[in-house]
Amino acid sequence: MNSYIQKCEFIVSSILEAQTPEDYISSAERLSDFYAQLVTSNEYLTQDNEVAVKGGVALSGLHAAACVDDFFRTVAFIKGVHKAINKLSDDFPTKTINILYAGTGPYATLILPLLPLFDTNRLSVIFLDINAASIESVRNLTDILGLNGYSLDYAIADATTYVIPEHFPVDLVVSETMHYGLTLEPQVAIVKNLSPQMPTHAILIPQEIHIDFGYSFFAYEPFVSKFADIPKGYNKLQPYEYRKIIDRLFTINKELFVNQVNNDSKIVSSFYPLPAEFSNHPDVCIYTGVTILDDIKLTTAESLITNPYCIVSLLNLAGNSHIQLVYDFSDMPKWLYNLQEQ
């Protein structure tokens, strides 16, 4: 057996068996080191190929590769994808499971390490990324790992406009192209494009992204600013004592855009009353929770993608009584707000 495959299987097994924060960290670090050993070319790990698309920014190869070091995110997503493949295999024991991985980066972190755990005739995968260098890197990795016995295809395309081939009815769509507060990256635009193309039985990973809003003191909220902070600070990340969650604004899932009549790329909230007293919670904040699949979840500040996001300080809203929040992903994803005067 290919020695790289053996090492890959060991690492993935440790990820799937991880239970404690320490397990998550150590297993993801092994995967990061493994990729660093296999992918050394600056051609694949350049920071010069960031691409702006309608709905966000596709990260450069270097920055996409660095996401493997967001340890809790990496382990949780790999666990979720593995669970989804097993579920689909149980539900459809005789068919090949068709997987679309949109936004692979140069490592295809969430699918590639799992392939050796399944028979070659069970999975068919399209690796999709807008950066040609990332797709070439994924091709190179499949060669090194000896995975060419699997049915693998490669597409250099924009996932926000990609049309799934008719001959490839998908069973699983995986796309993790997120930034905290759903800003910067095109996760929502990708889901909006791909989810209406998915059959009813198909699974979307992540299954749900929950966006809540509330009033808090943003400077006191748990927040990881770089990957190295996560293992060091994990046990200290506690919710701010006076945080007030007001409402769930929306949930991004497979169903959200399926029956959408118009082509609107804004999600607009109701008007919410501004608090008269806010000394303990002077900021309007957004909180992201990710359900990867069923019970596999990421909560506030367990990952860079679930860091809180501050929209505006209440100190700047004097003379107003209500606020309406607007998530606009028509171009660069951003948060806006409208006010009602007192």
Backbone hydrogen bonds in HBPLUS format (Angstrom, degrees):
<---DONOR---> <-ACCEPTOR-->    atom                        ^
c    i                          cat <-CA-CA->   ^        H-A-AA   ^      H-
h    n   atom  resd res      DA  || num        DHA   H-A  angle D-A-AA Bond
n    s   type  num  typ     dist DA aas  dist angle  dist       angle   num
A0005-ILE N   A0002-ASN O   3.01 MM   3  5.23 119.8  2.38  99.8 114.6     1
A0006-GLN N   A0002-ASN O   3.13 MM   4  6.56 155.5  2.19 151.5 158.1     2
A0007-LYS N   A0003-SER O   3.05 MM   4  6.32 160.7  2.09 146.8 151.4     3
A0008-CYS N   A0004-TYR O   2.81 MM   4  6.02 157.2  1.86 148.5 155.7     4
A0009-GLU N   A0005-ILE O   2.83 MM   4  6.06 162.2  1.86 155.6 159.3     5
A0010-PHE N   A0006-GLN O   3.05 MM   4  6.30 154.7  2.12 145.7 152.5     6
A0011-ILE N   A0007-LYS O   2.98 MM   4  6.25 161.8  2.01 151.5 156.0     7
A0012-VAL N   A0008-CYS O   2.88 MM   4  6.10 169.8  1.89 158.0 160.8     8
A0013-SER N   A0009-GLU O   2.94 MM   4  6.00 155.8  2.00 142.7 149.7     9
A0014-SER N   A0010-PHE O   3.06 MM   4  6.34 152.1  2.14 144.3 151.5    10
A0015-ILE N   A0011-ILE O   3.00 MM   4  6.36 144.9  2.12 145.3 155.7    11
A0016-LEU N   A0012-VAL O   2.89 MM   4  6.18 165.8  1.91 157.6 160.1    12
A0017-GLU N   A0013-SER O   2.97 MM   4  6.08 139.4  2.14 142.0 152.6    13
A0018-ALA N   A0015-ILE O   3.16 MM   3  5.16 151.0  2.25 100.2 109.0    14
A0023-ASP N   A0020-THR O   3.00 MM   3  5.05 117.8  2.40  98.3 113.6    15
A0024-TYR N   A0020-THR O   2.97 MM   4  6.34 160.1  2.01 156.8 162.2    16
A0025-ILE N   A0021-PRO O   2.99 MM   4  6.22 164.0  2.02 151.7 155.2    17
A0026-SER N   A0022-GLU O   2.99 MM   4  6.15 174.6  1.99 153.0 154.6    18
A0027-SER N   A0023-ASP O   3.00 MM   4  5.99 166.1  2.02 151.9 156.1    19
A0028-ALA N   A0024-TYR O   3.08 MM   4  6.10 160.4  2.12 146.0 151.7    20
A0029-GLU N   A0025-ILE O   2.92 MM   4  6.04 152.6  1.99 149.5 157.6    21
A0030-ARG N   A0026-SER O   3.12 MM   4  6.34 149.4  2.22 140.0 147.3    22
A0031-LEU N   A0027-SER O   3.16 MM   4  6.49 151.7  2.24 141.5 148.7    23
A0032-SER N   A0028-ALA O   2.90 MM   4  6.18 158.6  1.95 150.0 155.8    24
A0033-ASP N   A0029-GLU O   2.94 MM   4  6.16 161.9  1.98 150.0 154.4    25
A0034-PHE N   A0030-ARG O   2.92 MM   4  6.09 149.7  2.02 142.6 151.4    26
A0035-TYR N   A0031-LEU O   2.98 MM   4  6.28 162.2  2.01 155.2 158.1    27
A0036-ALA N   A0032-SER O   2.99 MM   4  6.21 160.1  2.03 148.5 154.4    28
A0037-GLN N   A0033-ASP O   3.00 MM   4  6.21 138.9  2.17 140.2 150.5    29
A0037-GLN N   A0034-PHE O   3.19 MM   3  5.16 127.0  2.48  93.6 107.1    30
A0038-LEU N   A0034-PHE O   3.14 MM   4  6.45 145.0  2.26 143.1 152.4    31
A0038-LEU N   A0035-TYR O   3.02 MM   3  5.07 119.9  2.39  95.9 111.1    32
A0039-VAL N   A0035-TYR O   2.79 MM   4  5.86 165.5  1.81 166.5 168.8    33
A0044-TYR N   A0041-SER O   3.17 MM   3  5.65 140.8  2.33 107.8 115.9    34
A0045-LEU N   A0041-SER O   3.29 MM   4  6.56 149.1  2.39 140.5 149.4    35
A0062-LEU N   A0046-THR O   2.90 MM  16  5.11 158.2  1.94 136.4 133.0    36
A0051-VAL N   A0058-ALA O   2.99 MM   7  5.05 162.4  2.02 144.7 150.1    37
A0058-ALA N   A0051-VAL O   2.67 MM   7  5.05 162.7  1.70 167.6 162.7    38
A0053-VAL N   A0056-GLY O   2.85 MM   3  5.50 168.5  1.86 159.6 163.3    39
A0056-GLY N   A0053-VAL O   3.21 MM   3  5.50 159.8  2.25 130.3 124.9    40
A0055-GLY N   A0331-ASP O   2.89 MM 276  4.54 118.6  2.28 116.5 128.9    41
A0057-VAL N   A0184-LEU O   2.81 MM 127  5.97 136.8  2.00 138.1 152.2    42
A0064-ALA N   A0060-SER O   2.86 MM   4  6.01 158.5  1.91 156.0 162.7    43
A0065-ALA N   A0061-GLY O   2.94 MM   4  6.02 155.1  2.00 144.2 150.9    44
A0066-ALA N   A0062-LEU O   3.09 MM   4  6.32 147.0  2.21 141.6 150.5    45
A0067-CYS N   A0064-ALA O   3.20 MM   3  5.48 149.5  2.30 102.8 111.5    46
A0068-VAL N   A0065-ALA O   3.28 MM   3  6.18 168.5  2.29 123.1 125.3    47
A0069-ASP N   A0066-ALA O   2.93 MM   3  5.70 158.2  1.98 121.9 128.0    48
A0070-ASP N   A0067-CYS O   2.98 MM   3  5.37 166.0  2.00 115.2 118.3    49
A0074-THR N   A0070-ASP O   2.98 MM   4  6.15 164.4  2.00 158.0 163.2    50
A0075-VAL N   A0071-PHE O   3.07 MM   4  6.27 174.6  2.07 158.4 158.8    51
A0076-ALA N   A0072-PHE O   2.98 MM   4  5.95 164.2  2.01 146.4 151.6    52
A0077-PHE N   A0073-ARG O   2.94 MM   4  5.99 166.1  1.95 155.1 158.8    53
A0078-ILE N   A0074-THR O   3.04 MM   4  6.18 162.9  2.07 148.9 154.0    54
A0079-LYS N   A0075-VAL O   2.95 MM   4  6.11 161.1  1.99 151.0 156.5    55
A0080-GLY N   A0076-ALA O   2.93 MM   4  6.15 154.5  2.00 143.8 151.2    56
A0081-VAL N   A0077-PHE O   2.85 MM   4  6.09 162.4  1.88 156.7 160.3    57
A0082-HIS N   A0078-ILE O   2.99 MM   4  6.08 164.1  2.02 148.4 153.1    58
A0083-LYS N   A0079-LYS O   2.96 MM   4  6.16 157.6  2.01 147.2 153.5    59
A0084-ALA N   A0080-GLY O   2.93 MM   4  6.16 153.7  2.00 145.7 153.1    60
A0085-ILE N   A0081-VAL O   2.94 MM   4  6.21 161.8  1.97 155.2 159.1    61
A0086-ASN N   A0082-HIS O   3.03 MM   4  6.24 162.1  2.06 149.1 154.1    62
A0087-LYS N   A0083-LYS O   2.93 MM   4  6.13 155.2  1.99 146.5 153.6    63
A0088-LEU N   A0084-ALA O   2.95 MM   4  6.19 166.2  1.97 153.9 157.0    64
A0089-SER N   A0085-ILE O   2.87 MM   4  6.01 151.6  1.95 146.2 154.8    65
A0090-ASP N   A0086-ASN O   2.95 MM   4  6.17 148.7  2.05 144.8 152.5    66
A0091-ASP N   A0087-LYS O   2.92 MM   4  6.18 156.5  1.97 149.4 156.4    67
A0092-PHE N   A0088-LEU O   2.84 MM   4  5.88 145.7  1.96 144.4 153.1    68
A0097-ILE N   A0122-ARG O   2.71 MM  25  5.94 171.7  1.72 153.6 150.9    69
A0124-SER N   A0097-ILE O   2.91 MM  27  6.06 156.0  1.97 155.4 150.7    70
A0171-ASP N   A0098-ASN O   2.86 MM  73  5.22 168.9  1.87 141.5 144.3    71
A0172-LEU N   A0098-ASN O   3.13 MM  74  6.46 144.5  2.26 159.9 162.4    72
A0099-ILE N   A0124-SER O   2.77 MM  25  6.09 163.3  1.80 165.0 170.6    73
A0126-ILE N   A0099-ILE O   2.87 MM  27  6.33 155.2  1.93 161.9 170.2    74
A0100-LEU N   A0172-LEU O   2.91 MM  72  6.35 161.5  1.95 162.2 168.0    75
A0174-VAL N   A0100-LEU O   2.87 MM  74  6.27 165.3  1.90 164.0 168.3    76
A0101-TYR N   A0126-ILE O   2.97 MM  25  6.19 177.0  1.97 172.6 172.4    77
A0128-LEU N   A0101-TYR O   2.91 MM  27  5.88 161.3  1.94 167.7 163.3    78
A0102-ALA N   A0174-VAL O   2.84 MM  72  6.14 147.6  1.94 160.4 170.9    79
A0103-GLY N   A0128-LEU O   2.73 MM  25  5.79 159.5  1.77 146.6 154.0    80
A0104-THR N   A0128-LEU O   3.26 MM  24  6.16 147.9  2.37 137.4 146.6    81
A0108-ALA N   A0104-THR O   3.12 MM   4  4.42 140.4  2.28 131.3 134.0    82
A0111-ILE N   A0108-ALA O   3.27 MM   3  5.96 160.9  2.30 122.1 127.1    83
A0112-LEU N   A0108-ALA O   2.98 MM   4  5.60 147.5  2.09 160.1 170.2    84
A0114-LEU N   A0111-ILE O   2.88 MM   3  5.44 140.1  2.04 118.5 130.6    85
A0115-LEU N   A0112-LEU O   3.29 MM   3  5.58 147.5  2.41 107.5 115.6    86
A0117-LEU N   A0114-LEU O   2.99 MM   3  5.66 156.4  2.04 123.3 130.8    87
A0118-PHE N   A0115-LEU O   2.97 MM   3  5.68 172.2  1.98 129.4 131.8    88
A0122-ARG N   A0119-ASP O   3.06 MM   3  5.47 166.8  2.08 116.9 120.6    89
A0125-VAL N   A0151-SER O   2.88 MM  26  6.37 156.8  1.93 162.9 169.0    90
A0153-ASP N   A0125-VAL O   2.82 MM  28  6.20 150.9  1.90 158.7 166.8    91
A0127-PHE N   A0153-ASP O   2.87 MM  26  6.20 169.2  1.88 151.3 150.6    92
A0155-ALA N   A0127-PHE O   2.80 MM  28  6.11 161.0  1.83 165.2 164.9    93
A0129-ASP N   A0155-ALA O   3.09 MM  26  6.57 157.7  2.14 164.6 171.1    94
A0157-ALA N   A0129-ASP O   3.08 MM  28  5.83 137.4  2.27 112.9 122.4    95
A0134-SER N   A0131-ASN O   3.12 MM   3  5.38 125.3  2.43 101.8 115.0    96
A0135-ILE N   A0131-ASN O   3.25 MM   4  6.66 159.8  2.29 153.2 158.2    97
A0136-GLU N   A0132-ALA O   2.92 MM   4  6.17 157.7  1.97 150.9 157.6    98
A0137-SER N   A0133-ALA O   2.93 MM   4  6.11 146.4  2.05 139.0 148.2    99
A0138-VAL N   A0134-SER O   2.95 MM   4  6.30 154.1  2.02 148.4 154.9   100
A0139-ARG N   A0135-ILE O   2.94 MM   4  6.25 159.6  1.99 150.8 156.2   101
A0140-ASN N   A0136-GLU O   2.95 MM   4  6.17 156.3  2.01 143.9 150.6   102
A0141-LEU N   A0137-SER O   2.90 MM   4  6.21 152.5  1.97 148.9 156.4   103
A0142-THR N   A0138-VAL O   2.99 MM   4  6.29 159.9  2.03 153.5 157.9   104
A0143-ASP N   A0139-ARG O   3.10 MM   4  6.40 149.3  2.20 146.1 154.4   105
A0144-ILE N   A0140-ASN O   2.95 MM   4  6.26 164.4  1.98 151.9 155.9   106
A0145-LEU N   A0141-LEU O   2.88 MM   4  6.04 162.6  1.91 155.2 159.7   107
A0147-LEU N   A0142-THR O   2.85 MM   5  5.00 170.2  1.86 153.6 155.7   108
A0146-GLY N   A0143-ASP O   3.09 MM   3  5.04 148.2  2.19  98.3 108.2   109
A0150-TYR N   A0147-LEU O   3.09 MM   3  5.94 171.1  2.09 125.4 128.2   110
A0161-THR N   A0158-ASP O   3.07 MM   3  5.73 164.1  2.10 118.6 123.6   111
A0162-TYR N   A0158-ASP O   2.95 MM   4  5.83 121.2  2.31 145.3 161.5   112
A0168-PHE N   A0165-PRO O   2.98 MM   3  5.30 160.2  2.02 114.7 119.0   113
A0203-ILE N   A0171-ASP O   2.89 MM  32  6.25 158.5  1.94 144.2 143.7   114
A0173-VAL N   A0203-ILE O   2.92 MM  30  6.36 161.3  1.96 163.7 169.5   115
A0205-ILE N   A0173-VAL O   2.83 MM  32  6.16 160.4  1.87 167.7 171.5   116
A0175-SER N   A0205-ILE O   3.00 MM  30  6.35 166.4  2.02 169.9 173.3   117
A0182-LEU N   A0179-HIS O   3.01 MM   3  5.34 136.6  2.21 143.6 140.6   118
A0183-THR N   A0180-TYR O   3.37 MM   3  6.15 163.4  2.40 116.4 119.1   119
A0185-GLU N   A0183-THR O   2.71 MM   2  5.90 137.9  1.88 115.5 101.2   120
A0190-ILE N   A0186-PRO O   2.94 MM   4  6.10 155.0  2.00 159.6 166.9   121
A0191-VAL N   A0187-GLN O   2.99 MM   4  6.28 162.5  2.02 152.8 157.3   122
A0192-LYS N   A0188-VAL O   2.84 MM   4  6.03 159.0  1.88 150.1 156.6   123
A0193-ASN N   A0189-ALA O   3.11 MM   4  6.28 146.2  2.22 137.7 145.6   124
A0194-LEU N   A0190-ILE O   2.89 MM   4  6.08 169.6  1.90 159.7 162.2   125
A0195-SER N   A0191-VAL O   2.93 MM   4  5.47 162.1  1.96 142.9 148.8   126
A0197-GLN N   A0194-LEU O   2.88 MM   3  5.30 144.8  2.01 113.9 125.2   127
A0198-MET N   A0195-SER O   3.11 MM   3  5.26 166.7  2.12 112.2 115.6   128
A0202-ALA N   A0199-PRO O   3.10 MM   3  5.40 147.3  2.21 108.6 118.2   129
A0207-GLN N   A0291-THR O   2.94 MM  84  5.72 114.6  2.38 137.9 155.1   130
A0207-GLN N   A0292-ILE O   3.12 MM  85  5.18 149.0  2.22 106.1 115.6   131
A0208-GLU N   A0291-THR O   3.03 MM  83  5.03 161.4  2.07 146.1 148.6   132
A0291-THR N   A0208-GLU O   2.86 MM  83  5.03 160.3  1.89 145.9 151.9   133
A0209-ILE N   A0252-ILE O   2.93 MM  43  4.96 139.7  2.10 133.8 145.4   134
A0252-ILE N   A0209-ILE O   2.86 MM  43  4.96 159.5  1.90 144.3 146.4   135
A0210-HIS N   A0289-GLY O   2.75 MM  79  5.02 162.6  1.78 159.8 162.1   136
A0289-GLY N   A0210-HIS O   2.97 MM  79  5.02 157.9  2.02 141.4 147.3   137
A0211-ILE N   A0250-PHE O   3.01 MM  39  5.58 162.3  2.04 177.6 172.5   138
A0249-LEU N   A0211-ILE O   2.75 MM  38  5.68 139.3  1.92 148.3 161.8   139
A0212-ASP N   A0287-TYR O   2.91 MM  75  5.07 167.3  1.93 152.1 155.3   140
A0287-TYR N   A0212-ASP O   2.81 MM  75  5.07 163.8  1.84 146.7 149.2   141
A0213-PHE N   A0247-ASP O   2.94 MM  34  5.79 161.3  1.97 168.5 174.6   142
A0246-ILE N   A0213-PHE O   2.84 MM  33  5.90 156.2  1.89 141.8 150.0   143
A0247-ASP N   A0213-PHE O   3.38 MM  34  5.79 160.0  2.42 148.9 153.1   144
A0214-GLY N   A0285-CYS O   3.03 MM  71  5.45 155.7  2.09 145.1 150.0   145
A0285-CYS N   A0214-GLY O   2.87 MM  71  5.45 176.8  1.87 163.8 164.3   146
A0215-TYR N   A0244-LYS O   2.86 MM  29  5.17 147.2  1.97 143.5 147.1   147
A0244-LYS N   A0215-TYR O   2.81 MM  29  5.17 163.6  1.84 160.3 164.8   148
A0216-SER N   A0283-ASP O   2.94 MM  67  5.25 155.7  2.00 142.5 150.5   149
A0283-ASP N   A0216-SER O   2.76 MM  67  5.25 149.1  1.85 159.5 166.4   150
A0220-TYR N   A0217-PHE O   2.86 MM   3  5.63 153.6  1.93 125.5 133.4   151
A0221-GLU N   A0218-PHE O   3.06 MM   3  5.17 163.2  2.09 108.8 114.2   152
A0229-ASP N   A0226-LYS O   2.92 MM   3  5.60 148.9  2.01 119.7 128.5   153
A0230-ILE N   A0227-PHE O   3.07 MM   3  5.66 146.8  2.19 114.5 122.8   154
A0233-GLY N   A0229-ASP O   2.73 MM   4  5.59 156.7  1.79 153.8 159.2   155
A0234-TYR N   A0230-ILE O   2.96 MM   4  5.42 124.9  2.28 146.3 154.2   156
A0236-LYS N   A0233-GLY O   2.92 MM   3  5.35 149.0  2.01 115.6 125.7   157
A0237-LEU N   A0234-TYR O   3.22 MM   3  5.49 162.9  2.25 109.7 114.9   158
A0238-GLN N   A0236-LYS O   2.98 MM   2  5.95 111.0  2.47 116.7 100.4   159
A0243-ARG N   A0240-TYR O   3.18 MM   3  5.53 167.9  2.19 119.1 120.1   160
A0256-LEU N   A0253-ASN O   3.32 MM   3  5.60 144.0  2.46 105.1 114.0   161
A0258-VAL N   A0255-GLU O   3.28 MM   3  5.31 148.4  2.39 102.5 111.6   162
A0260-GLN N   A0257-PHE O   3.38 MM   3  5.05 167.4  2.40  99.4 102.0   163
A0329-PHE N   A0265-SER O   2.91 MM  64  5.50 159.2  1.96 164.3 170.4   164
A0267-ILE N   A0327-TYR O   2.84 MM  60  5.11 154.0  1.91 144.1 153.0   165
A0327-TYR N   A0267-ILE O   2.90 MM  60  5.11 171.5  1.90 151.2 152.8   166
A0269-SER N   A0325-LEU O   2.92 MM  56  5.36 162.0  1.96 165.0 169.0   167
A0272-TYR N   A0323-ILE O   2.77 MM  51  5.25 162.3  1.80 142.4 146.8   168
A0323-ILE N   A0272-TYR O   2.78 MM  51  5.25 152.6  1.85 145.0 152.4   169
A0274-LEU N   A0321-SER O   2.76 MM  47  5.42 168.7  1.77 142.5 142.3   170
A0281-HIS N   A0278-PHE O   3.05 MM   3  4.99 144.2  2.19  99.0 110.0   171
A0314-LEU N   A0282-PRO O   2.68 MM  32  5.24 163.0  1.71 144.7 150.0   172
A0284-VAL N   A0312-VAL O   2.84 MM  28  5.44 175.5  1.84 174.4 175.9   173
A0311-ILE N   A0284-VAL O   2.80 MM  27  5.57 168.9  1.81 164.8 168.5   174
A0286-ILE N   A0309-TYR O   2.68 MM  23  5.01 154.7  1.74 149.9 158.9   175
A0309-TYR N   A0286-ILE O   2.96 MM  23  5.01 149.5  2.06 144.8 150.2   176
A0290-VAL N   A0298-LEU O   2.99 MM   8  5.11 168.2  2.01 152.4 155.7   177
A0298-LEU N   A0290-VAL O   2.83 MM   8  5.11 151.7  1.91 147.5 155.7   178
A0292-ILE N   A0296-ILE O   2.83 MM   4  5.57 137.6  2.01 150.2 163.8   179
A0293-LEU N   A0296-ILE O   3.40 MM   3  5.36 158.5  2.45 136.7 141.4   180
A0296-ILE N   A0293-LEU O   2.95 MM   3  5.36 170.3  1.96 134.0 135.7   181
A0302-GLU N   A0299-THR O   3.06 MM   3  5.73 156.7  2.12 145.8 141.0   182
A0301-ALA N   A0306-THR O   2.87 MM   5  5.07 163.8  1.89 107.8 113.4   183
A0306-THR N   A0303-SER O   3.13 MM   3  5.35 154.2  2.20 105.1 112.8   184
A0307-ASN N   A0304-LEU O   3.47 MM   3  5.45 165.0  2.49 105.5 105.0   185
A0316-ASN N   A0313-SER O   3.02 MM   3  5.60 158.0  2.07 113.3 119.8   186
A0317-LEU N   A0314-LEU O   3.00 MM   3  5.13 164.9  2.02 110.0 114.3   187
A0320-ASN N   A0317-LEU O   3.17 MM   3  5.87 139.8  2.34 146.0 146.2   188
A0342-GLN N   A0319-GLY O   3.13 MM  23  5.90 165.7  2.15 136.8 134.8   189
A0321-SER N   A0340-GLN O   2.73 MM  19  5.77 159.1  1.77 156.7 164.0   190
A0340-GLN N   A0322-HIS O   3.05 MM  18  5.12 153.0  2.13 137.8 138.2   191
A0324-GLN N   A0338-ASN O   2.85 MM  14  5.01 155.8  1.90 149.9 152.1   192
A0338-ASN N   A0324-GLN O   2.82 MM  14  5.01 154.1  1.89 141.4 150.0   193
A0326-VAL N   A0336-LEU O   2.92 MM  10  4.96 165.1  1.94 139.4 136.4   194
A0336-LEU N   A0326-VAL O   2.81 MM  10  4.96 163.1  1.84 150.5 155.9   195
A0328-ASP N   A0334-LYS O   2.95 MM   6  5.47 168.7  1.97 167.7 169.3   196
A0334-LYS N   A0328-ASP O   2.96 MM   6  5.47 150.0  2.05 140.6 150.2   197
